[in-house]
Amino acid sequence: MRRPGGAAGSWVRRSVLRLAPTDRGPRARSVPRPYDASVPEPTLYLFDGYNLLHAGGRTDVRELTDELASFVAVNGARGVVVFDGVGEEFEVGPLSVRYAPDADTLLERLAAEHRDRERVCLVSSDGAVRGTSGQEVRKLSSGTFLRDLESPTHVEDEVSRVRDRIDPETRAKLERLRRGL
């Protein structure tokens, strides 16, 4: 079963059924309950900051962090973006922005600390980081991730104006108020 909204090549969910306890007492068996796609999956995204920045041809760190924060929030996940060097560490919703003398080392450590407890997805094109993050960690190249990353847009088929939805008498009263008459 592909992940809801996932494209071909998305990772496969290991457990399709969750077990729900029955109300028949201590010896009762659990009964299978179908997977509920409306419940967010507990995924931790680890982003190689400058790797993503350069892969997308971007120059603004703040713009990238805003896009990543939107992505993890919409997907009901958490994320950590790590940049090489020194900078102000902060949080944007469910995204932590961190700086380290060597971002690769911190990404490897975070992947190792979390891969046994939750689903981890490492986004980096750095082969060394991808190779040492562990077999349990899902890995995406920066280019692949950025191609799949879509900024949410709001599109309306037709223009909706207040003046089109109110009666002429009310519109005339509002016009008089606007003009101070």
C-alpha positions as CSV (number, residue, x, y, z in Angstrom):
1,M,0.0,0.0,0.0
2,R,1.4,3.4,-1.0
3,R,1.4,6.2,1.4
4,P,-1.7,8.4,0.8
5,G,-0.8,11.2,-1.6
6,G,2.6,9.5,-2.3
7,A,4.0,9.1,-5.8
8,A,5.3,6.0,-7.3
9,G,8.3,4.9,-5.4
10,S,7.0,6.0,-2.1
11,W,7.9,3.8,0.8
12,V,5.6,1.0,1.8
13,R,3.8,1.1,5.1
14,R,4.8,-2.0,7.1
15,S,1.6,-2.4,9.1
16,V,-1.7,-2.0,7.3
17,L,-3.8,-3.0,10.3
18,R,-3.7,-1.6,13.9
19,L,-5.0,-3.7,16.7
20,A,-7.8,-2.4,18.8
21,P,-8.7,-4.0,22.2
22,T,-12.1,-5.4,22.6
23,D,-14.3,-4.9,25.7
24,R,-14.7,-8.6,26.5
25,G,-12.4,-8.8,29.4
26,P,-8.7,-9.7,30.2
27,R,-8.6,-12.8,28.0
28,A,-10.1,-11.1,25.0
29,R,-8.1,-10.9,21.8
30,S,-7.5,-7.7,19.9
31,V,-9.4,-7.3,16.7
32,P,-7.9,-5.7,13.6
33,R,-8.8,-2.1,12.7
34,P,-8.0,-0.6,9.3
35,Y,-5.3,2.0,9.0
36,D,-6.7,5.5,9.4
37,A,-5.0,7.8,6.8
38,S,-6.3,10.9,8.6
39,V,-3.9,10.3,11.5
40,P,-0.5,11.8,10.8
41,E,2.4,9.4,10.5
42,P,5.2,9.9,13.1
43,T,8.0,10.9,10.7
44,L,11.1,12.9,11.6
45,Y,12.6,14.6,8.6
46,L,16.3,15.5,8.9
47,F,17.3,18.1,6.3
48,D,20.9,18.9,5.2
49,G,20.3,22.7,5.0
50,Y,23.0,24.0,2.7
51,N,22.8,20.9,0.6
52,L,19.1,21.6,0.0
53,L,19.7,25.3,-0.5
54,H,22.3,24.8,-3.3
55,A,20.4,21.9,-4.9
56,G,17.4,24.2,-5.4
57,G,19.4,27.2,-6.6
58,R,18.2,29.2,-3.6
59,T,20.1,31.8,-1.7
60,D,17.8,32.7,1.2
61,V,18.0,30.5,4.2
62,R,14.8,32.0,5.7
63,E,12.8,31.2,2.6
64,L,14.0,27.6,2.7
65,T,13.2,27.2,6.4
66,D,9.7,28.6,5.8
67,E,9.0,26.1,3.0
68,L,10.3,23.2,5.1
69,A,8.3,24.3,8.1
70,S,5.2,24.3,5.9
71,F,6.0,20.9,4.5
72,V,6.4,19.2,7.9
73,A,3.3,20.9,9.3
74,V,1.1,19.9,6.4
75,N,2.3,16.3,6.6
76,G,1.8,16.1,10.4
77,A,5.5,15.4,10.9
78,R,8.5,17.0,12.7
79,G,11.7,18.2,11.1
80,V,15.2,19.4,11.9
81,V,17.2,21.3,9.3
82,V,20.9,21.5,10.1
83,F,23.3,24.1,8.6
84,D,27.1,24.1,8.8
85,G,28.5,26.9,10.8
86,V,27.3,29.3,13.4
87,G,23.9,30.9,13.5
88,E,20.8,31.6,15.6
89,E,18.9,28.4,16.4
90,F,15.1,28.7,16.4
91,E,11.9,26.8,15.9
92,V,9.3,27.4,13.1
93,G,6.3,25.4,14.1
94,P,7.3,21.7,14.0
95,L,10.7,22.5,12.4
96,S,13.9,23.0,14.4
97,V,16.6,25.1,12.8
98,R,20.1,24.1,14.0
99,Y,23.7,25.0,13.3
100,A,26.7,22.8,13.9
101,P,30.4,23.0,13.0
102,D,29.8,19.9,11.0
103,A,26.2,19.4,9.9
104,D,26.9,15.9,8.5
105,T,27.9,14.6,12.0
106,L,24.9,16.1,13.7
107,L,22.6,14.6,11.0
108,E,24.2,11.2,11.4
109,R,23.8,11.4,15.2
110,L,20.1,12.5,15.0
111,A,19.3,9.7,12.6
112,A,21.0,7.1,14.9
113,E,19.2,8.4,18.0
114,H,15.7,8.4,16.4
115,R,15.7,5.5,13.9
116,D,14.7,2.9,16.5
117,R,11.8,5.0,17.9
118,E,10.2,6.6,14.9
119,R,10.3,6.7,11.1
120,V,13.2,8.9,10.0
121,C,13.7,10.4,6.6
122,L,17.0,12.0,5.7
123,V,17.1,14.5,2.9
124,S,20.6,15.0,1.6
125,S,22.6,14.4,-1.6
126,D,25.8,13.8,0.4
127,G,26.7,10.2,-0.1
128,A,28.7,9.9,3.1
129,V,25.8,11.1,5.3
130,R,23.3,8.9,3.4
131,G,25.6,5.9,3.8
132,T,26.2,6.2,7.5
133,S,22.7,7.1,8.6
134,G,21.6,3.5,8.9
135,Q,19.6,1.0,7.0
136,E,16.3,1.8,8.8
137,V,16.4,5.5,7.7
138,R,14.6,6.5,4.5
139,K,16.9,8.6,2.3
140,L,16.0,11.1,-0.3
141,S,18.3,13.2,-2.4
142,S,17.9,16.9,-2.2
143,G,16.9,17.2,-5.9
144,T,14.2,14.5,-5.6
145,F,12.8,16.1,-2.4
146,L,12.7,19.6,-4.0
147,R,11.0,18.2,-7.1
148,D,8.3,16.7,-5.0
149,L,8.0,19.7,-2.7
150,E,5.1,21.8,-3.9
151,S,4.2,25.1,-2.3
152,P,0.5,25.1,-1.4
153,T,-1.4,27.5,-3.6
154,H,-4.8,28.9,-3.4
155,V,-6.7,29.0,-6.6
156,E,-10.3,30.1,-7.2
157,D,-12.1,29.3,-10.4
158,E,-14.0,32.6,-10.4
159,V,-13.5,35.9,-8.6
160,S,-15.8,36.3,-5.6
161,R,-16.6,39.9,-4.6
162,V,-18.7,41.1,-1.7
163,R,-20.6,43.5,-4.0
164,D,-21.8,40.6,-6.0
165,R,-23.3,38.9,-3.0
166,I,-25.3,41.7,-1.4
167,D,-28.5,43.3,-2.5
168,P,-28.6,46.7,-4.2
169,E,-30.2,48.5,-1.3
170,T,-27.4,47.4,1.1
171,R,-24.8,48.2,-1.5
172,A,-26.2,51.8,-1.8
173,K,-26.1,52.2,2.0
174,L,-22.5,51.0,2.2
175,E,-21.6,53.4,-0.6
176,R,-23.2,56.4,1.2
177,L,-21.2,55.4,4.4
178,R,-18.0,55.1,2.4
179,R,-18.5,58.6,0.9
180,G,-19.5,60.1,4.3
181,L,-23.0,61.1,3.2
